[in-house]
Amino acid sequence: MTHLARTPARLRLDAALDNLAAVFRGMTAHPDETNCECHWGSAEDLGQLKVPDTELDPDLLARTWEATDWTYKGAVLRRILPQFSKALTAGRIEALFGMEEVGRTFHCAKWEQWPAEQAAAVREFLDAWWAHTLTDPAPTVPAYEVLATCAEASGTLGPWLHTWETQSHPTADQHLTEAATHWEYDLLGDQLPWDTWHSEEDLRTELTAWLLRHTPARLRAQGAPEELLHRIRLLGVTDLDRWEDPHWPGHRY
């Protein structure tokens, strides 16, 4: 399969996954961690999180990362991270409201405040996953969803957009065309294309400015439709000038 080709980016991602498995080996949920048996799962399920290195069934893994009411969120994420990261990159994680939910799981666990080796392992995983996505013609998770995940996990867009900017090859441009098509409706309505727990206005402004600066030539090189090019152009036009432009797509909000 294409996404499993042994490219440098794939090798980097595999190394990052192996490193996560090594760094987080032996981790467990906090001994005092609890959760509601009625809404989350049984005492037996909870007990599995307090035993290191055992594989969780997909349903238990999903319930664990989706739960927002853990008392010791960092310990829970560290417990599941080796298995969770592999499931993420294999496209086996389904987020009901968008992949930004996955990013929030990382953010709420405050991974950047973990011990240096652990934080570095998570950062390299996110960096490697993003770089691999941009070089994979058929990634298991679309680039615009991986970007939302990384942005929510880190609370910033700049580094991820900079990586995309430096990936000047047709595959990255293909993903850019797909992302711009996915984003233009929300951005033309002055909305961020994903739900965020950070500053929506700051992220939207940064994403819009980046698209205006760096994407028109790349979209043209990909043979993007003229309609899409005009919609990106309109991101730089405000108020009535935007809505009265002859190429306004007629979006309703």
Sequence and secondary structure as in RCSB ss.txt:
>XXXX:A:sequence
MTHLARTPARLRLDAALDNLAAVFRGMTAHPDETNCECHWGSAEDLGQLKVPDTELDPDLLARTWEATDWTYKGA
VLRRILPQFSKALTAGRIEALFGMEEVGRTFHCAKWEQWPAEQAAAVREFLDAWWAHTLTDPAPTVPAYEVLATC
AEASGTLGPWLHTWETQSHPTADQHLTEAATHWEYDLLGDQLPWDTWHSEEDLRTELTAWLLRHTPARLRAQGAP
EELLHRIRLLGVTDLDRWEDPHWPGHRY
>XXXX:A:secstr
 GGG   HHHHHHHHHHHHHHHHTTT    TT    TTTT  HHHHHHHTSTT    HHHHHHHHH    SSHHH
HHHHHHHHHHHHHHTT    TT THHHHHHHHHTTGGGS HHHHHHHHHHHHHHHHHHHH SS SS HHHHHHHH
HHHHT SHHHHHHHHH  SHHHHHHHHHHHHHHHHHHHTT  SS  SS HHHHHHHHHHHHHHHSHHHHHHTT  
HHHHHHHHHTT  HHHHHTSTT      
